[in-house]
Amino acid sequence: MAYVIAEPCIGTKDTACVDACPVDCIHPKKDAEKFEGEKMLYIDPVECIDCGACVPVCPVSAIFALDDLPEKWSEFAQENATYFGR
């Protein structure tokens, strides 16, 4: 079970979660060419090790364990995966 970034991240893109991730699975990074063009950050569902380190540092509470993702944001699980071509 991976973590998912959902709607509250849209327009915020605070990168505290990127810094907290021990396996570098949250993208795009601030220095990436794609950063400005993306509406939000994404978690790679294959690379995520389910540690949850990103959850408490998110200032807008946008990160959820897949099983806890609110139904109203269920499409964000696929949106995160699609960003990484999964």
LUMVEXNU-258343 format. One record per residue: residue in one letter; x negated, y, z negated of N, C-alpha, C, O in turn. Coordinates in pm, whole numbers, always signed. Layout:
# residues N
residu / n.X / n.Y / n.Z / ca.X / ca.Y / ca.Z / c.X / c.Y / c.Z / o.X / o.Y / o.Z
A / X / Y / Z / X / Y / Z / X / Y / Z / X / Y / Z
...
# end
This chain:
# residues 86
residu / n.X / n.Y / n.Z / ca.X / ca.Y / ca.Z / c.X / c.Y / c.Z / o.X / o.Y / o.Z
M / -84 / -119 / +0 / +0 / +0 / +0 / -88 / +124 / +0 / -165 / +146 / -93
A / -76 / +203 / +101 / -154 / +326 / +113 / -74 / +444 / +57 / +46 / +433 / +28
Y / -142 / +554 / +44 / -76 / +678 / +7 / -38 / +754 / +134 / -98 / +733 / +240
V / +61 / +841 / +122 / +114 / +915 / +236 / +124 / +1062 / +198 / +165 / +1096 / +87
I / +86 / +1148 / +291 / +107 / +1292 / +271 / +236 / +1328 / +341 / +257 / +1292 / +457
A / +322 / +1400 / +271 / +456 / +1433 / +323 / +475 / +1582 / +343 / +381 / +1661 / +338
E / +599 / +1620 / +367 / +638 / +1755 / +406 / +581 / +1871 / +325 / +548 / +1974 / +384
P / +567 / +1860 / +192 / +517 / +1976 / +118 / +379 / +2025 / +164 / +342 / +2139 / +137
C / +304 / +1941 / +233 / +171 / +1982 / +282 / +180 / +2072 / +405 / +86 / +2147 / +433
I / +290 / +2066 / +476 / +303 / +2144 / +599 / +282 / +2292 / +569 / +350 / +2351 / +486
G / +186 / +2349 / +640 / +154 / +2490 / +624 / +62 / +2521 / +507 / +10 / +2632 / +497
T / +41 / +2426 / +418 / -44 / +2448 / +301 / -187 / +2403 / +330 / -280 / +2483 / +323
K / -202 / +2277 / +363 / -331 / +2216 / +397 / -441 / +2248 / +296 / -555 / +2277 / +334
D / -408 / +2242 / +168 / -509 / +2258 / +64 / -599 / +2134 / +68 / -548 / +2022 / +71
T / -727 / +2152 / +70 / -818 / +2038 / +89 / -876 / +1981 / -41 / -977 / +1911 / -37
A / -814 / +2010 / -153 / -860 / +1950 / -280 / -853 / +1798 / -271 / -937 / +1728 / -327
C / -753 / +1747 / -201 / -739 / +1601 / -186 / -853 / +1542 / -105 / -899 / +1431 / -132
V / -899 / +1615 / -5 / -1010 / +1570 / +78 / -1134 / +1553 / -9 / -1205 / +1453 / +2
D / -1161 / +1650 / -94 / -1277 / +1644 / -183 / -1265 / +1533 / -286 / -1366 / +1475 / -326
A / -1144 / +1502 / -329 / -1123 / +1399 / -432 / -1130 / +1257 / -377 / -1153 / +1163 / -453
C / -1110 / +1240 / -249 / -1103 / +1106 / -190 / -1242 / +1040 / -184 / -1333 / +1093 / -120
P / -1258 / +924 / -250 / -1389 / +859 / -252 / -1425 / +785 / -123 / -1541 / +747 / -104
V / -1327 / +765 / -34 / -1356 / +691 / +89 / -1336 / +774 / +215 / -1339 / +720 / +326
D / -1317 / +904 / +200 / -1313 / +994 / +315 / -1202 / +957 / +415 / -1226 / +953 / +535
C / -1081 / +931 / +363 / -972 / +889 / +453 / -867 / +997 / +477 / -763 / +969 / +537
I / -891 / +1120 / +431 / -795 / +1229 / +451 / -855 / +1328 / +550 / -966 / +1377 / +533
H / -777 / +1356 / +655 / -824 / +1443 / +763 / -711 / +1530 / +814 / -595 / +1502 / +784
P / -739 / +1635 / +888 / -872 / +1685 / +926 / -935 / +1765 / +813 / -867 / +1821 / +728
K / -1064 / +1769 / +815 / -1139 / +1846 / +716 / -1141 / +1993 / +759 / -1122 / +2025 / +876
K / -1165 / +2083 / +664 / -1165 / +2227 / +693 / -1262 / +2266 / +804 / -1233 / +2357 / +881
D / -1375 / +2197 / +813 / -1474 / +2233 / +914 / -1452 / +2162 / +1047 / -1530 / +2180 / +1140
A / -1347 / +2081 / +1056 / -1316 / +2009 / +1180 / -1251 / +2103 / +1281 / -1174 / +2192 / +1244
E / -1281 / +2082 / +1405 / -1225 / +2164 / +1512 / -1072 / +2157 / +1512 / -1006 / +2256 / +1545
K / -1015 / +2043 / +1477 / -870 / +2023 / +1479 / -798 / +2084 / +1359 / -675 / +2091 / +1360
F / -870 / +2128 / +1257 / -806 / +2172 / +1133 / -702 / +2282 / +1156 / -588 / +2268 / +1111
E / -737 / +2387 / +1223 / -644 / +2499 / +1241 / -520 / +2461 / +1321 / -412 / +2515 / +1297
G / -533 / +2369 / +1413 / -421 / +2330 / +1499 / -324 / +2231 / +1437 / -213 / +2214 / +1487
E / -363 / +2166 / +1331 / -276 / +2067 / +1266 / -184 / +2134 / +1165 / -224 / +2230 / +1098
K / -62 / +2084 / +1154 / +35 / +2143 / +1062 / +13 / +2099 / +917 / +59 / +2165 / +823
M / -59 / +1985 / +898 / -78 / +1929 / +766 / -200 / +1837 / +766 / -264 / +1819 / +869
L / -230 / +1778 / +650 / -337 / +1679 / +639 / -274 / +1540 / +645 / -154 / +1525 / +623
Y / -356 / +1439 / +674 / -307 / +1302 / +690 / -399 / +1203 / +620 / -520 / +1226 / +610
I / -341 / +1093 / +572 / -417 / +986 / +509 / -417 / +865 / +602 / -312 / +822 / +649
D / -536 / +812 / +627 / -549 / +693 / +710 / -501 / +572 / +628 / -561 / +540 / +526
P / -393 / +505 / +673 / -337 / +394 / +595 / -427 / +271 / +590 / -410 / +186 / +502
V / -521 / +259 / +681 / -612 / +144 / +681 / -732 / +171 / +590 / -776 / +81 / +519
E / -783 / +292 / +592 / -901 / +327 / +513 / -869 / +356 / +367 / -956 / +342 / +281
C / -746 / +397 / +338 / -706 / +430 / +201 / -721 / +307 / +111 / -674 / +198 / +145
I / -786 / +325 / -5 / -807 / +214 / -98 / -707 / +218 / -214 / -724 / +145 / -312
D / -607 / +300 / -204 / -500 / +306 / -303 / -546 / +346 / -443 / -491 / +301 / -543
C / -647 / +430 / -449 / -700 / +468 / -580 / -617 / +577 / -647 / -615 / +587 / -770
G / -548 / +660 / -567 / -465 / +766 / -622 / -540 / +890 / -667 / -481 / +979 / -727
A / -669 / +899 / -638 / -748 / +1016 / -681 / -697 / +1145 / -620 / -716 / +1253 / -677
C / -634 / +1137 / -506 / -585 / +1256 / -436 / -457 / +1313 / -498 / -430 / +1433 / -486
V / -378 / +1229 / -562 / -247 / +1270 / -611 / -252 / +1384 / -712 / -184 / +1485 / -692
P / -329 / +1373 / -819 / -323 / +1480 / -921 / -384 / +1613 / -876 / -356 / +1715 / -937
V / -466 / +1614 / -772 / -528 / +1739 / -730 / -446 / +1814 / -624 / -479 / +1928 / -590
C / -342 / +1752 / -572 / -258 / +1818 / -470 / -173 / +1926 / -536 / -90 / +1895 / -622
P / -192 / +2053 / -498 / -120 / +2161 / -565 / +29 / +2170 / -529 / +104 / +2240 / -595
V / +70 / +2098 / -424 / +211 / +2104 / -383 / +282 / +1969 / -397 / +393 / +1952 / -346
S / +219 / +1875 / -464 / +277 / +1741 / -487 / +328 / +1677 / -358 / +443 / +1633 / -349
A / +240 / +1674 / -258 / +278 / +1621 / -126 / +234 / +1477 / -105 / +266 / +1419 / -1
I / +162 / +1418 / -199 / +106 / +1284 / -179 / +180 / +1182 / -264 / +199 / +1198 / -385
F / +223 / +1074 / -196 / +301 / +970 / -260 / +247 / +833 / -224 / +197 / +811 / -114
A / +257 / +738 / -319 / +233 / +598 / -285 / +345 / +561 / -188 / +457 / +609 / -201
L / +315 / +477 / -92 / +414 / +441 / +10 / +546 / +395 / -53 / +653 / +433 / -6
D / +539 / +315 / -157 / +660 / +266 / -224 / +739 / +376 / -296 / +857 / +359 / -325
D / +674 / +488 / -324 / +739 / +598 / -394 / +775 / +715 / -303 / +826 / +817 / -350
L / +749 / +701 / -175 / +778 / +808 / -80 / +929 / +832 / -75 / +1005 / +740 / -46
P / +973 / +955 / -102 / +1117 / +983 / -97 / +1175 / +950 / +41 / +1114 / +976 / +144
E / +1293 / +893 / +40 / +1359 / +851 / +165 / +1368 / +967 / +265 / +1353 / +946 / +385
K / +1393 / +1088 / +216 / +1407 / +1203 / +306 / +1278 / +1232 / +383 / +1281 / +1304 / +483
W / +1166 / +1178 / +337 / +1037 / +1199 / +403 / +978 / +1069 / +458 / +858 / +1062 / +484
S / +1060 / +969 / +476 / +1012 / +837 / +518 / +935 / +840 / +650 / +844 / +760 / +670
E / +970 / +931 / +739 / +902 / +938 / +869 / +755 / +979 / +857 / +678 / +960 / +951
F / +717 / +1034 / +743 / +578 / +1077 / +725 / +481 / +960 / +712 / +362 / +976 / +736
A / +529 / +843 / +674 / +442 / +725 / +670 / +392 / +696 / +811 / +272 / +673 / +831
Q / +480 / +697 / +909 / +440 / +673 / +1046 / +361 / +790 / +1102 / +268 / +771 / +1181
E / +397 / +911 / +1063 / +325 / +1029 / +1112 / +178 / +1027 / +1067 / +89 / +1062 / +1144
N / +154 / +985 / +943 / +16 / +973 / +895 / -58 / +867 / +976 / -171 / +891 / +1020
A / +3 / +752 / +997 / -58 / +643 / +1073 / -85 / +683 / +1217 / -191 / +653 / +1271
T / +8 / +751 / +1278 / -4 / +792 / +1418 / -122 / +888 / +1437 / -190 / +882 / +1539
Y / -146 / +975 / +1341 / -258 / +1068 / +1351 / -389 / +993 / +1372 / -478 / +1041 / +1441
F / -400 / +876 / +1312 / -522 / +796 / +1323 / -514 / +688 / +1432 / -600 / +601 / +1441
G / -408 / +694 / +1513 / -393 / +598 / +1622 / -357 / +458 / +1573 / -392 / +359 / +1637
R / -290 / +451 / +1462 / -253 / +321 / +1403 / -108 / +288 / +1428 / -60 / +183 / +1385
# end
